[in-house]
Amino acid sequence: MPKAAIAEKTVVVPKEEYGFLKELHKTVKRQQFLFRLEEAEKNLKAGKVKKISIDKFIEGI
């Protein structure tokens, strides 16, 4: 995308609203993290786990 097109897509947000949007984004990210953590705990309790050797795990990183 040309730089001129990017400049045309920018908007001006008042400082107070920017702060609000920033906090809202952080809150949503935190909720997503907590939801994934809760799902992982449910799967662990239900025995839905995948077992692999340490060597394969390290290779996959």
C-alpha positions in Angstrom: 0.0 0.0 0.0 1.5 3.4 -1.0 2.4 5.7 1.9 -0.1 8.3 0.7 -2.9 5.9 1.0 -1.9 5.1 4.6 -1.8 8.8 5.5 -5.3 9.2 4.1 -6.6 6.4 6.5 -5.5 8.1 9.7 -7.9 9.7 12.1 -7.7 12.2 14.9 -9.0 10.9 18.3 -9.4 13.3 21.3 -7.0 12.5 24.1 -9.8 11.4 26.6 -11.4 9.0 24.1 -7.9 7.6 23.1 -7.3 6.8 26.8 -10.7 5.1 27.0 -10.1 3.1 23.9 -6.7 2.1 25.1 -8.1 0.8 28.4 -10.9 -1.0 26.6 -8.4 -2.7 24.4 -6.3 -3.8 27.4 -9.5 -5.1 29.2 -10.6 -7.1 26.2 -7.1 -8.6 25.7 -7.1 -9.6 29.4 -10.6 -11.2 29.1 -9.4 -13.2 26.1 -6.4 -14.4 28.0 -8.6 -15.4 31.0 -11.0 -17.2 28.7 -8.2 -19.2 27.1 -6.8 -20.0 30.5 -10.3 -21.2 31.7 -10.6 -23.4 28.5 -7.2 -24.9 29.1 -8.1 -25.8 32.7 -11.4 -27.4 31.5 -9.5 -29.4 28.9 -6.9 -30.5 31.4 -9.6 -31.6 33.9 -11.4 -33.5 31.1 -8.2 -35.3 30.2 -8.0 -33.7 26.8 -4.2 -33.5 26.7 -1.7 -34.4 24.1 1.5 -36.2 25.1 4.7 -35.9 23.2 8.3 -36.5 23.9 10.4 -33.6 25.2 12.6 -33.9 22.1 9.7 -33.5 19.7 8.4 -30.6 21.8 11.7 -28.8 21.6 12.0 -29.5 17.8 8.6 -27.9 17.4 9.6 -24.6 19.0 
